Amino acid sequence: MVEIPAQLFAGLAPEKIEIIRAAAHLLEYPADSTIYTQGDPADGLYCLCEGVVKEISLDAEERLRWVRLLGPGQLLGSGESLCSTPQMQTAIALRQSRLLWLSQEEFRNIGMEHADLLLWVATHMARQLCHLRSALVQRAYTESAVRLTEALQNVAEAFGTVTERGRLVDLDLSRDEWAALVGIAPETVSRVLHQLAERGVIELHGRRILLLDSARSLYP
Amino acid sequence: MAIKHVVVQSKPPKGPLICGAQGCAGCSWIFQGLSESAQQELQKLLRPVRYEANETIFHEGAPSFGFFIICQGQVKLVKQGSGAKRQILKIVGPGELLGEENIFNGKAHGASARTLEPTSARFIKREEFLDFLKRHPHVALQLAEKIARELQGFQAKLIEVAYESCRARLARILLALAREYGVPEKEGLRITAKLTRNDLAEMAGISTETAIRTLTELEERRLIKLERRKIYILDEDGLEELAATLPSDTVENVL
């Protein structure tokens, strides 16, 4: 039995949730496995119940340009399913992940019968739209170092492990992936991480980053 | 990894004329496929509103009670950054929706809306429209698709602002404005949207000084012509060469 995060179906009546659960298939992905690939045909709606998923996209020259991290309660593939476009991103499970999947056909059929399902998906997307708009302003006008430090804190808060000395980010993200997550150059990621380490804000252990509680007052 | 370039479908044609306003070419495509009786049902929800030029329709953070359909005029949607920095998120013109994400997303406006010219619109209350959507799921489906396209557009803009130069961003915006609001004249394609240099800077996410410097450079290269607040596109192909290309062929929210 999969554990359903409270925020996943927030706002939906219990009987509507049951309709989705009855039609959905439970999919399990081990860490580092690909859920779908950029350019694949859209194949439905994925509801992340457990685990962490990394969404990435490359541009036409195969440069990594987009990274987003998703946790329990978030939706994947909704935009492509609604627009019937190929997948805009590749989705990879970073940790063992369990998802409820509604095929494209089931998603549309249930949606046309129960508009609440469409309104529920639209609510998830509207929330993300609000987040992207704030991120756009931040990207345009905030210094790279501040953006990276804020991203570190947000990732640590959402996906980090609490240790005696602080929050440990252990998601195996490369320098290039941090750069695409924040929208800065990979060289800036290296420079800022080393500066933060020198100031005693973080400790670097390969790709693992420990945000030290003792340095919390130094964060922006 | 083999990359397949993702191309979003072309923009759907406008929907039926819902408001009945004179000169309106049709309402948003989310209302396509509505029966006569459903159109009449929708018309009963519309409340006409008018604004002067440079008037604020709603403020960021203020409570939201519904959304607007713009019938005539143009409106800029602006988000406040830190300090005095602001970002114009998009320009909304006739037939388009304003604040539609607020139907789903909480009760406060995420940005401010200010008119660029005298504007007439129709306001629809959130609860009444949600009831309407439940009775007409295909409109709910098209509205959800519109929000999905907006998301793709903002994602493309996020990538653009991170990786493209100020000049490339400004050139793309000038081209997009010319294609949406351009009128052929003797001097060239005139952008009719009443935007200041500061507005252009806030659309591109650059400083006003950089915008002015870049516009002057584009004028010296004879790609555009500046005449007080008027901007003419003289060489569309030349500007295209400089312009940033959005990572996907986004059709919503390119301004």
Chai-1 contact restraints between the chains, C-beta under 6 A:
chainA,res_idxA,chainB,res_idxB,connection_type,confidence,min_distance_angstrom,max_distance_angstrom,comment,restraint_id
A,G39,B,K4,contact,1.0,0.0,6.0,A-B,restraint_1
A,L58,B,I3,contact,1.0,0.0,6.0,A-B,restraint_2
A,D59,B,P247,contact,1.0,0.0,6.0,A-B,restraint_3
A,A60,B,H5,contact,1.0,0.0,6.0,A-B,restraint_4
A,E62,B,I3,contact,1.0,0.0,6.0,A-B,restraint_5
A,R65,B,I159,contact,1.0,0.0,6.0,A-B,restraint_6
A,G79,B,A148,contact,1.0,0.0,6.0,A-B,restraint_7
A,G79,B,L151,contact,1.0,0.0,6.0,A-B,restraint_8
A,L82,B,A144,contact,1.0,0.0,6.0,A-B,restraint_9
A,L82,B,E145,contact,1.0,0.0,6.0,A-B,restraint_10
A,L82,B,A148,contact,1.0,0.0,6.0,A-B,restraint_11
A,C83,B,E145,contact,1.0,0.0,6.0,A-B,restraint_12
A,C83,B,A148,contact,1.0,0.0,6.0,A-B,restraint_13
A,T85,B,V8,contact,1.0,0.0,6.0,A-B,restraint_14
A,P86,B,V6,contact,1.0,0.0,6.0,A-B,restraint_15
A,M88,B,V6,contact,1.0,0.0,6.0,A-B,restraint_16
A,M112,B,P137,contact,1.0,0.0,6.0,A-B,restraint_17
A,A115,B,L133,contact,1.0,0.0,6.0,A-B,restraint_18
A,A115,B,K134,contact,1.0,0.0,6.0,A-B,restraint_19
A,A115,B,P137,contact,1.0,0.0,6.0,A-B,restraint_20
A,A115,B,A140,contact,1.0,0.0,6.0,A-B,restraint_21
A,L118,B,A140,contact,1.0,0.0,6.0,A-B,restraint_22
A,L118,B,L141,contact,1.0,0.0,6.0,A-B,restraint_23
A,L118,B,A144,contact,1.0,0.0,6.0,A-B,restraint_24
A,V121,B,A144,contact,1.0,0.0,6.0,A-B,restraint_25
A,A122,B,F104,contact,1.0,0.0,6.0,A-B,restraint_26
A,A122,B,A144,contact,1.0,0.0,6.0,A-B,restraint_27
A,A122,B,I147,contact,1.0,0.0,6.0,A-B,restraint_28
A,T123,B,F104,contact,1.0,0.0,6.0,A-B,restraint_29
A,M125,B,I147,contact,1.0,0.0,6.0,A-B,restraint_30
A,M125,B,A148,contact,1.0,0.0,6.0,A-B,restraint_31
A,M125,B,L151,contact,1.0,0.0,6.0,A-B,restraint_32
A,A126,B,E101,contact,1.0,0.0,6.0,A-B,restraint_33
A,A126,B,F104,contact,1.0,0.0,6.0,A-B,restraint_34
A,A126,B,N105,contact,1.0,0.0,6.0,A-B,restraint_35
A,A126,B,I147,contact,1.0,0.0,6.0,A-B,restraint_36
A,R127,B,N105,contact,1.0,0.0,6.0,A-B,restraint_37
A,L129,B,E101,contact,1.0,0.0,6.0,A-B,restraint_38
A,L129,B,E150,contact,1.0,0.0,6.0,A-B,restraint_39
A,L129,B,L151,contact,1.0,0.0,6.0,A-B,restraint_40
A,C130,B,N105,contact,1.0,0.0,6.0,A-B,restraint_41
A,C130,B,G110,contact,1.0,0.0,6.0,A-B,restraint_42
A,L132,B,F154,contact,1.0,0.0,6.0,A-B,restraint_43
A,R133,B,K79,contact,1.0,0.0,6.0,A-B,restraint_44
A,R133,B,L89,contact,1.0,0.0,6.0,A-B,restraint_45
A,A135,B,L158,contact,1.0,0.0,6.0,A-B,restraint_46
A,L136,B,Q87,contact,1.0,0.0,6.0,A-B,restraint_47
A,L136,B,K157,contact,1.0,0.0,6.0,A-B,restraint_48
A,L136,B,L158,contact,1.0,0.0,6.0,A-B,restraint_49
A,V137,B,K79,contact,1.0,0.0,6.0,A-B,restraint_50
A,V137,B,G81,contact,1.0,0.0,6.0,A-B,restraint_51
A,V137,B,Q87,contact,1.0,0.0,6.0,A-B,restraint_52
A,R139,B,V161,contact,1.0,0.0,6.0,A-B,restraint_53
A,R139,B,A162,contact,1.0,0.0,6.0,A-B,restraint_54
A,A140,B,Q87,contact,1.0,0.0,6.0,A-B,restraint_55
A,A140,B,V161,contact,1.0,0.0,6.0,A-B,restraint_56
A,A140,B,G205,contact,1.0,0.0,6.0,A-B,restraint_57
A,Y141,B,G81,contact,1.0,0.0,6.0,A-B,restraint_58
A,Y141,B,K85,contact,1.0,0.0,6.0,A-B,restraint_59
A,G183,B,A162,contact,1.0,0.0,6.0,A-B,restraint_60
